[in-house]
Amino acid sequence: MTTFYEKYKKTIKLVSQRNYRRRIIWVNEYLSDKFCKYCGESETACLKFYPNDRLIRQKTKRKGLNGKSRTEVMDLIQTSEVVCSNCYIKKEQGFIEIM
C-alpha cells in the first residue's frame, strides 16, 4: 500500500516549486514601481533594499504570501531604502553618506 506522499510526490513538488516562484515574484512586483533613492534607476533587476536586501530575500523565500506571514518581511522593507546595485555598493564603501 502506498502512502499519501508517495502517491502525490510529483504534485507536492510542483506545488511547492510554484509557490516558491510566487514568493520570489512578489518581491520583484513590489519593486516594479520603485526607483533608486540616489540616482533614480527604475529597472527592477537592479534594485535592492539597503541594508537588508539579503535578509528580505531570504525570508521572502520561506514565508507565505498572506499578510500575517509577511509582517516580518514588511517591517524589514519599511526600515530599508530602495537603491540600485551601484548605489548599494557605494553606500557599503562609504561613498554615499547617510542622508
Phi and psi in degrees as a GROMACS rama.xvg file:
@    title "Ramachandran Plot"
@    xaxis  label "Phi"
@    yaxis  label "Psi"
@TYPE xy
-88.643  147.692  THR-2
-82.59  167.628  THR-3
-56.9109  -47.0061  PHE-4
-61.0596  -45.0807  TYR-5
-62.2372  -39.2369  GLU-6
-68.5209  -39.5578  LYS-7
-113.013  22.5615  TYR-8
-55.5467  -47.5199  LYS-9
-64.6034  -43.4606  LYS-10
-64.1662  -44.5018  THR-11
-60.5067  -42.0504  ILE-12
-64.7509  -43.9086  LYS-13
-64.7538  -41.8341  LEU-14
-65.6069  -41.2883  VAL-15
-61.5383  -44.2898  SER-16
-64.94  -41.0169  GLN-17
-62.1226  -45.7527  ARG-18
-65.7377  -36.9885  ASN-19
-61.422  -46.2278  TYR-20
-62.4434  -39.8683  ARG-21
-62.1179  -38.7048  ARG-22
-67.4227  -37.1256  ARG-23
-69.1771  -42.264  ILE-24
-62.535  -34.1596  ILE-25
-56.645  -43.4801  TRP-26
-63.7146  -45.0192  VAL-27
-66.139  -35.9003  ASN-28
-67.7167  -35.3217  GLU-29
-61.9083  -39.3134  TYR-30
-81.9842  -7.99401  LEU-31
-60.7569  -30.4831  SER-32
-108.362  14.0082  ASP-33
-99.9323  167.054  LYS-34
-147.54  162.243  PHE-35
-63.5639  134.01  CYS-36
-64.2036  -27.4833  LYS-37
-101.53  -42.8394  TYR-38
-114.584  -9.33488  CYS-39
85.7561  6.08747  GLY-40
-58.026  133.24  GLU-41
-120.305  3.44815  SER-42
-69.4738  117.943  GLU-43
-55.7872  -38.3093  THR-44
-64.2433  -21.6668  ALA-45
-93.2263  -14.1492  CYS-46
-85.476  144.537  LEU-47
-139.675  165.697  LYS-48
-100.838  120.229  PHE-49
-100.99  129.621  TYR-50
-101.719  8.17692  PRO-51
-103.626  22.5702  ASN-52
-57.626  -50.3472  ASP-53
-61.913  -42.8901  ARG-54
-67.2173  -41.5085  LEU-55
-62.2706  -47.9698  ILE-56
-67.0826  -35.419  ARG-57
-66.2792  -47.3412  GLN-58
-69.5523  -33.4189  LYS-59
-62.52  -37.2975  THR-60
-66.9026  -24.0617  LYS-61
-102.548  -21.4378  ARG-62
-92.1953  155.763  LYS-63
-73.0118  178.554  GLY-64
-95.3543  -5.79671  LEU-65
-77.4535  163.337  ASN-66
-59.6853  -39.099  GLY-67
-65.8761  -39.3295  LYS-68
-71.242  -25.4303  SER-69
-87.3795  -5.26896  ARG-70
-59.7096  -42.9127  THR-71
-63.7787  -42.7643  GLU-72
-66.4887  -43.2598  VAL-73
-64.4636  -36.0364  MET-74
-62.0969  -41.5174  ASP-75
-65.6104  -40.3381  LEU-76
-63.8602  -41.1933  ILE-77
-64.5039  -27.4845  GLN-78
-93.5082  7.67202  THR-79
-113.482  160.216  SER-80
-103.925  146.15  GLU-81
-90.1376  119.079  VAL-82
-135.351  159.758  VAL-83
-81.7875  170.526  CYS-84
-60.0976  -40.8534  SER-85
-64.6232  -46.7887  ASN-86
-68.0184  -30.5181  CYS-87
-60.1916  -47.677  TYR-88
-64.4937  -42.0831  ILE-89
-61.9063  -41.1602  LYS-90
-65.3973  -40.6522  LYS-91
-61.5095  -37.0063  GLU-92
-86.9801  -5.17754  GLN-93
87.0335  12.1193  GLY-94
-77.002  -26.9187  PHE-95
-109.729  118.795  ILE-96
-80.0544  152.776  GLU-97
-68.1296  128.222  ILE-98
